[in-house]
Amino acid sequence: MMTKTKLYALAATLMCTTFCSLSASASAPQQKSQAPGYYRLMLGKFELTALSDGTSPLPIDQLLTNLTSDQTAADCTGTF
């Protein structure tokens, strides 16, 4: 015989699986355009979106190991 607790647990499980499976079938429309903070590109039929949440202060002269500090400074001065 089922107790009320088991019946409630079964009902909650059925409701959760039903609603969770319905929400997973939705898909977002492809944008195919750029916006600030997003970088989108197509890979076959799929649209890839890279998110940018800002920058991180990195010591660029230690990050670029194949350049001297002078070369790095000269490249950054000419670029920025």
C-alpha positions, 0 to 999 in steps of 0.5 A: 500500500502506498503512503501519502509520502510515497505518493507525493514523492512519485507525483513530484518526480513525474512533474519534474521529469515532465517539465524538465524535458519540455524546457530542454527541447527549446532552442534559441534562434541564431543571431548571426551578428556581432554585439558587444561582449559576444563573438559569434561564428558559424561552424557548419549548422551550429552557431558558436558564441564566446562571451567576454566578461571583461579583462584580467590584468596580466603581465604581458611581458611575462605572458609573451615568452618568445619576445623581450620586454622591449619588443613587447613594449614596442608592439603594444605602443604601435598597436594601442 
